[in-house]
Amino acid sequence: MTDMTDMPGTRINKQGAETGRFQSRVANICMRESMTRSEAYVAMENGNKIAHYYFASDEYLFINLEDGLIHDEKGYYFEEGWRIRDGGVWLTGWSIYI
Protein backbone atom coordinates (compact mmCIF):
# COMPACT_ATOMS: atom_id res chain seq x y z
CA MET A 1 0.00 0.00 0.00
CA THR A 2 1.19 3.52 -0.76
CA ASP A 3 2.49 5.53 2.17
CA MET A 4 -0.40 7.92 2.76
CA THR A 5 1.10 9.83 5.69
CA ASP A 6 1.95 12.84 3.52
CA MET A 7 -1.45 13.05 1.82
CA PRO A 8 -3.91 15.70 3.04
CA GLY A 9 -6.74 14.33 5.15
CA THR A 10 -4.88 11.19 6.21
CA ARG A 11 -4.02 10.38 9.79
CA ILE A 12 -2.40 7.31 11.33
CA ASN A 13 -3.86 6.01 14.59
CA LYS A 14 -1.83 4.37 17.40
CA GLN A 15 -2.19 0.94 15.80
CA GLY A 16 -0.72 2.27 12.53
CA ALA A 17 -4.04 2.12 10.65
CA GLU A 18 -5.11 4.89 8.33
CA THR A 19 -8.01 7.03 9.44
CA GLY A 20 -9.76 10.01 7.95
CA ARG A 21 -11.12 10.82 4.55
CA PHE A 22 -9.05 8.24 2.61
CA GLN A 23 -9.70 5.23 4.82
CA SER A 24 -12.51 3.58 2.81
CA ARG A 25 -11.38 4.83 -0.58
CA VAL A 26 -7.87 3.40 -0.25
CA ALA A 27 -9.30 -0.10 0.08
CA ASN A 28 -11.33 0.31 -3.12
CA ILE A 29 -8.92 2.32 -5.28
CA CYS A 30 -7.50 -0.75 -7.03
CA MET A 31 -10.96 -1.83 -8.18
CA ARG A 32 -11.62 1.39 -10.10
CA GLU A 33 -10.13 2.50 -13.37
CA SER A 34 -8.64 5.99 -13.51
CA MET A 35 -10.21 8.26 -16.13
CA THR A 36 -9.59 11.71 -17.50
CA ARG A 37 -12.03 14.53 -16.76
CA SER A 38 -13.51 14.19 -20.27
CA GLU A 39 -13.98 10.43 -19.88
CA ALA A 40 -15.60 10.99 -16.49
CA TYR A 41 -18.11 13.40 -18.01
CA VAL A 42 -19.03 10.82 -20.66
CA ALA A 43 -19.44 8.24 -17.88
CA MET A 44 -21.88 10.60 -16.14
CA GLU A 45 -23.76 11.10 -19.41
CA ASN A 46 -24.07 7.30 -19.55
CA GLY A 47 -25.72 7.25 -16.13
CA ASN A 48 -22.72 6.51 -13.92
CA LYS A 49 -21.77 8.23 -10.69
CA ILE A 50 -18.16 9.41 -10.68
CA ALA A 51 -15.61 10.23 -7.99
CA HIS A 52 -12.19 11.83 -7.93
CA TYR A 53 -9.07 10.64 -6.17
CA TYR A 54 -9.28 13.63 -3.79
CA PHE A 55 -12.96 13.12 -2.94
CA ALA A 56 -13.88 11.54 0.40
CA SER A 57 -15.08 7.94 0.18
CA ASP A 58 -18.75 8.97 0.23
CA GLU A 59 -18.51 11.83 -2.29
CA TYR A 60 -19.53 11.51 -5.94
CA LEU A 61 -21.08 13.40 -8.85
CA PHE A 62 -23.83 12.46 -11.29
CA ILE A 63 -26.01 14.00 -13.97
CA ASN A 64 -29.59 14.33 -12.78
CA LEU A 65 -31.93 12.95 -15.43
CA GLU A 66 -34.70 15.41 -14.55
CA ASP A 67 -32.73 18.61 -15.18
CA GLY A 68 -29.64 17.34 -17.06
CA LEU A 69 -27.30 19.11 -14.61
CA ILE A 70 -24.43 17.82 -12.50
CA HIS A 71 -25.26 17.21 -8.84
CA ASP A 72 -23.24 15.93 -5.90
CA GLU A 73 -24.08 13.02 -3.60
CA LYS A 74 -26.39 15.23 -1.53
CA GLY A 75 -28.31 16.41 -4.58
CA TYR A 76 -26.81 19.91 -4.66
CA TYR A 77 -26.06 21.53 -8.02
CA PHE A 78 -22.39 21.10 -8.93
CA GLU A 79 -22.25 22.77 -12.34
CA GLU A 80 -20.02 25.60 -11.09
CA GLY A 81 -17.84 23.17 -9.13
CA TRP A 82 -17.33 21.09 -12.26
CA ARG A 83 -16.56 24.16 -14.35
CA ILE A 84 -13.80 25.44 -12.04
CA ARG A 85 -12.19 22.02 -11.67
CA ASP A 86 -10.82 22.07 -15.20
CA GLY A 87 -7.07 21.93 -14.77
CA GLY A 88 -4.21 20.56 -12.70
CA VAL A 89 -5.05 17.53 -10.57
CA TRP A 90 -8.64 17.58 -11.84
CA LEU A 91 -7.65 16.54 -15.39
CA THR A 92 -7.05 12.94 -14.29
CA GLY A 93 -7.84 10.73 -11.32
CA TRP A 94 -11.57 10.26 -12.00
CA SER A 95 -13.31 6.91 -11.64
CA ILE A 96 -16.71 5.25 -11.57
CA TYR A 97 -18.11 5.49 -8.04
CA ILE A 98 -18.70 2.07 -6.47
MDAnalysis code that builds the backbone (N, CA, C; Angstrom):
import MDAnalysis as mda
import numpy as np

u = mda.Universe.empty(294, n_residues=98, atom_resindex=np.repeat(np.arange(98), 3), trajectory=True)
u.add_TopologyAttr("name", ["N", "CA", "C"] * 98)
u.add_TopologyAttr("resid", np.arange(1, 99))
u.add_TopologyAttr("resname", ["MET", "THR", "ASP", "MET", "THR", "ASP", "MET", "PRO", "GLY", "THR", "ARG", "ILE", "ASN", "LYS", "GLN", "GLY", "ALA", "GLU", "THR", "GLY", "ARG", "PHE", "GLN", "SER", "ARG", "VAL", "ALA", "ASN", "ILE", "CYS", "MET", "ARG", "GLU", "SER", "MET", "THR", "ARG", "SER", "GLU", "ALA", "TYR", "VAL", "ALA", "MET", "GLU", "ASN", "GLY", "ASN", "LYS", "ILE", "ALA", "HIS", "TYR", "TYR", "PHE", "ALA", "SER", "ASP", "GLU", "TYR", "LEU", "PHE", "ILE", "ASN", "LEU", "GLU", "ASP", "GLY", "LEU", "ILE", "HIS", "ASP", "GLU", "LYS", "GLY", "TYR", "TYR", "PHE", "GLU", "GLU", "GLY", "TRP", "ARG", "ILE", "ARG", "ASP", "GLY", "GLY", "VAL", "TRP", "LEU", "THR", "GLY", "TRP", "SER", "ILE", "TYR", "ILE"])
u.atoms.positions = np.array([
    [0.847, -1.174, 0.000],
    [0.000, 0.000, 0.000],
    [0.892, 1.236, 0.000],
    [0.464, 2.265, -0.695],
    [1.186, 3.522, -0.764],
    [1.247, 4.165, 0.604],
    [2.375, 4.794, 0.925],
    [2.491, 5.534, 2.169],
    [1.630, 6.780, 2.069],
    [0.573, 6.833, 2.843],
    [-0.397, 7.923, 2.755],
    [-0.154, 9.001, 3.811],
    [0.918, 8.913, 4.586],
    [1.103, 9.833, 5.693],
    [1.304, 11.269, 5.246],
    [1.739, 11.491, 4.014],
    [1.949, 12.843, 3.520],
    [0.748, 13.391, 2.761],
    [-0.296, 12.598, 2.585],
    [-1.452, 13.051, 1.821],
    [-2.401, 13.826, 2.722],
    [-2.972, 14.927, 2.233],
    [-3.913, 15.699, 3.042],
    [-5.117, 14.867, 3.441],
    [-5.557, 15.029, 4.684],
    [-6.743, 14.328, 5.149],
    [-6.472, 12.957, 5.712],
    [-5.215, 12.520, 5.716],
    [-4.880, 11.195, 6.210],
    [-4.222, 11.307, 7.574],
    [-4.633, 10.448, 8.466],
    [-4.022, 10.378, 9.787],
    [-3.715, 8.915, 10.076],
    [-2.739, 8.669, 10.921],
    [-2.398, 7.313, 11.329],
    [-2.735, 7.186, 12.811],
    [-3.537, 6.176, 13.177],
    [-3.862, 6.006, 14.591],
    [-2.738, 5.246, 15.292],
    [-2.891, 4.998, 16.608],
    [-1.827, 4.371, 17.397],
    [-1.490, 2.965, 16.930],
    [-2.443, 2.293, 16.299],
    [-2.187, 0.941, 15.797],
    [-1.576, 0.965, 14.399],
    [-1.333, 2.147, 13.851],
    [-0.723, 2.267, 12.531],
    [-1.720, 2.186, 11.393],
    [-3.022, 2.196, 11.695],
    [-4.040, 2.121, 10.652],
    [-4.405, 3.520, 10.173],
    [-4.709, 3.611, 8.897],
    [-5.111, 4.894, 8.329],
    [-6.502, 5.252, 8.801],
    [-6.695, 6.524, 9.081],
    [-8.009, 7.028, 9.444],
    [-8.258, 8.278, 8.636],
    [-9.468, 8.773, 8.648],
    [-9.764, 10.015, 7.945],
    [-10.404, 9.785, 6.601],
    [-10.348, 10.807, 5.770],
    [-11.122, 10.816, 4.545],
    [-10.720, 9.744, 3.541],
    [-9.501, 9.216, 3.606],
    [-9.047, 8.244, 2.612],
    [-9.252, 6.801, 3.056],
    [-9.656, 6.577, 4.278],
    [-9.701, 5.231, 4.823],
    [-10.469, 4.248, 3.948],
    [-11.708, 4.519, 3.616],
    [-12.505, 3.584, 2.814],
    [-12.059, 3.567, 1.367],
    [-11.727, 4.723, 0.826],
    [-11.378, 4.832, -0.577],
    [-10.096, 4.079, -0.903],
    [-9.144, 4.085, 0.017],
    [-7.874, 3.404, -0.247],
    [-8.112, 1.927, -0.489],
    [-9.019, 1.329, 0.249],
    [-9.299, -0.096, 0.079],
    [-9.897, -0.395, -1.279],
    [-10.632, 0.551, -1.856],
    [-11.327, 0.315, -3.116],
    [-10.598, 0.854, -4.340],
    [-9.542, 1.609, -4.167],
    [-8.924, 2.321, -5.284],
    [-8.448, 1.369, -6.387],
    [-8.005, 0.185, -6.024],
    [-7.499, -0.749, -7.034],
    [-8.612, -1.335, -7.891],
    [-9.855, -1.241, -7.435],
    [-10.963, -1.828, -8.178],
    [-11.538, -0.851, -9.198],
    [-11.046, 0.386, -9.217],
    [-11.618, 1.386, -10.101],
    [-10.573, 1.832, -11.108],
    [-11.020, 2.066, -12.310],
    [-10.127, 2.496, -13.373],
    [-10.040, 4.015, -13.371],
    [-8.826, 4.545, -13.470],
    [-8.644, 5.991, -13.506],
    [-9.021, 6.526, -14.887],
    [-9.756, 7.650, -14.883],
    [-10.214, 8.258, -16.130],
    [-9.799, 9.729, -16.160],
    [-9.795, 10.275, -17.348],
    [-9.591, 11.711, -17.495],
    [-10.903, 12.415, -17.156],
    [-10.836, 13.727, -17.041],
    [-12.032, 14.527, -16.759],
    [-13.069, 14.353, -17.879],
    [-12.605, 14.361, -19.121],
    [-13.513, 14.185, -20.267],
    [-14.182, 12.822, -20.246],
    [-13.419, 11.784, -19.952],
    [-13.980, 10.431, -19.879],
    [-14.987, 10.324, -18.732],
    [-14.694, 11.002, -17.634],
    [-15.596, 10.987, -16.492],
    [-16.927, 11.651, -16.843],
    [-16.876, 12.729, -17.604],
    [-18.112, 13.398, -18.007],
    [-18.958, 12.474, -18.885],
    [-18.319, 11.777, -19.812],
    [-19.033, 10.820, -20.660],
    [-19.647, 9.713, -19.796],
    [-18.906, 9.272, -18.790],
    [-19.437, 8.244, -17.881],
    [-20.687, 8.750, -17.176],
    [-20.676, 10.032, -16.762],
    [-21.883, 10.603, -16.142],
    [-23.026, 10.677, -17.135],
    [-22.719, 11.047, -18.383],
    [-23.764, 11.095, -19.414],
    [-24.381, 9.718, -19.632],
    [-23.590, 8.677, -19.388],
    [-24.072, 7.299, -19.551],
    [-24.749, 6.761, -18.296],
    [-24.980, 7.644, -17.317],
    [-25.716, 7.247, -16.128],
    [-24.892, 6.810, -14.939],
    [-23.582, 6.915, -15.029],
    [-22.721, 6.512, -13.917],
    [-22.494, 7.651, -12.936],
    [-22.248, 7.285, -11.694],
    [-21.767, 8.229, -10.694],
    [-20.244, 8.200, -10.790],
    [-19.617, 9.361, -10.603],
    [-18.159, 9.409, -10.679],
    [-17.584, 10.011, -9.405],
    [-16.338, 9.689, -9.141],
    [-15.614, 10.227, -7.992],
    [-14.220, 10.611, -8.444],
    [-13.570, 11.437, -7.647],
    [-12.186, 11.826, -7.925],
    [-11.302, 11.319, -6.803],
    [-10.048, 11.130, -7.124],
    [-9.065, 10.642, -6.169],
    [-9.072, 11.462, -4.879],
    [-9.292, 12.767, -4.967],
    [-9.279, 13.634, -3.791],
    [-10.633, 13.760, -3.093],
    [-11.661, 13.115, -3.605],
    [-12.955, 13.125, -2.936],
    [-12.902, 12.184, -1.724],
    [-13.717, 12.470, -0.720],
    [-13.881, 11.538, 0.395],
    [-14.582, 10.282, -0.127],
    [-14.549, 9.227, 0.644],
    [-15.077, 7.937, 0.180],
    [-16.574, 7.959, -0.104],
    [-17.307, 8.911, 0.461],
    [-18.746, 8.968, 0.230],
    [-19.154, 10.113, -0.691],
    [-18.212, 10.716, -1.390],
    [-18.505, 11.830, -2.291],
    [-18.492, 11.367, -3.748],
    [-19.461, 11.842, -4.516],
    [-19.532, 11.513, -5.937],
    [-20.361, 12.561, -6.659],
    [-20.302, 12.517, -7.989],
    [-21.080, 13.404, -8.850],
    [-21.904, 12.565, -9.808],
    [-23.000, 13.136, -10.286],
    [-23.827, 12.456, -11.288],
    [-24.625, 13.503, -12.042],
    [-25.117, 13.129, -13.215],
    [-26.006, 14.004, -13.969],
    [-27.435, 13.600, -13.643],
    [-28.199, 14.550, -13.131],
    [-29.592, 14.331, -12.777],
    [-30.414, 14.231, -14.058],
    [-31.155, 13.168, -14.212],
    [-31.935, 12.950, -15.429],
    [-33.085, 13.937, -15.585],
    [-33.586, 14.475, -14.484],
    [-34.704, 15.413, -14.550],
    [-34.308, 16.766, -15.122],
    [-33.133, 17.270, -14.716],
    [-32.726, 18.605, -15.182],
    [-31.486, 18.596, -16.067],
    [-30.818, 17.437, -16.206],
    [-29.641, 17.337, -17.061],
    [-28.409, 18.035, -16.514],
    [-28.425, 18.401, -15.217],
    [-27.304, 19.110, -14.611],
    [-26.526, 18.205, -13.669],
    [-25.279, 18.589, -13.404],
    [-24.428, 17.823, -12.500],
    [-24.824, 18.146, -11.058],
    [-24.940, 17.082, -10.264],
    [-25.258, 17.207, -8.840],
    [-24.232, 16.402, -8.044],
    [-24.096, 16.742, -6.753],
    [-23.236, 15.934, -5.895],
    [-24.073, 14.888, -5.163],
    [-23.418, 14.130, -4.290],
    [-24.076, 13.018, -3.602],
    [-25.253, 13.458, -2.730],
    [-25.290, 14.733, -2.350],
    [-26.394, 15.235, -1.526],
    [-27.504, 15.853, -2.371],
    [-27.311, 15.864, -3.690],
    [-28.313, 16.412, -4.582],
    [-28.138, 17.884, -4.902],
    [-27.060, 18.493, -4.388],
    [-26.810, 19.908, -4.664],
    [-26.258, 20.087, -6.076],
    [-26.607, 21.215, -6.693],
    [-26.063, 21.525, -8.022],
    [-24.546, 21.634, -7.943],
    [-23.855, 21.081, -8.923],
    [-22.393, 21.096, -8.933],
    [-21.851, 21.615, -10.259],
    [-22.685, 22.255, -11.039],
    [-22.251, 22.768, -12.338],
    [-21.046, 23.699, -12.204],
    [-21.121, 24.654, -11.276],
    [-20.016, 25.600, -11.086],
    [-18.772, 24.882, -10.567],
    [-18.963, 23.944, -9.643],
    [-17.845, 23.167, -9.125],
    [-17.142, 22.386, -10.219],
    [-17.913, 21.828, -11.134],
    [-17.329, 21.087, -12.260],
    [-16.581, 22.033, -13.187],
    [-17.176, 23.199, -13.439],
    [-16.565, 24.162, -14.353],
    [-15.208, 24.641, -13.854],
    [-15.074, 24.914, -12.559],
    [-13.804, 25.444, -12.044],
    [-12.754, 24.363, -11.826],
    [-13.149, 23.117, -11.813],
    [-12.189, 22.018, -11.673],
    [-11.792, 21.521, -13.063],
    [-11.130, 22.394, -13.804],
    [-10.821, 22.066, -15.203],
    [-9.336, 22.032, -15.512],
    [-8.504, 21.980, -14.529],
    [-7.066, 21.927, -14.770],
    [-6.342, 21.222, -13.635],
    [-5.038, 21.152, -13.753],
    [-4.205, 20.562, -12.700],
    [-4.597, 19.144, -12.356],
    [-4.742, 18.890, -11.049],
    [-5.046, 17.533, -10.572],
    [-6.416, 17.045, -11.015],
    [-7.283, 17.962, -11.455],
    [-8.644, 17.582, -11.839],
    [-8.726, 17.027, -13.260],
    [-7.638, 17.071, -14.021],
    [-7.651, 16.540, -15.392],
    [-7.631, 15.027, -15.431],
    [-7.105, 14.399, -14.382],
    [-7.048, 12.938, -14.287],
    [-7.465, 12.532, -12.880],
    [-7.527, 11.234, -12.650],
    [-7.844, 10.729, -11.323],
    [-9.322, 10.488, -11.063],
    [-10.140, 10.507, -12.119],
    [-11.571, 10.264, -11.999],
    [-11.862, 8.775, -12.141],
    [-12.941, 8.326, -11.557],
    [-13.312, 6.911, -11.644],
    [-14.821, 6.755, -11.447],
    [-15.300, 5.583, -11.815],
    [-16.705, 5.251, -11.571],
    [-16.852, 5.031, -10.066],
    [-17.859, 5.640, -9.478],
    [-18.108, 5.488, -8.040],
    [-18.740, 4.133, -7.773],
    [-18.149, 3.364, -6.858],
    [-18.703, 2.070, -6.474],
    [-19.117, 2.090, -5.020],
])
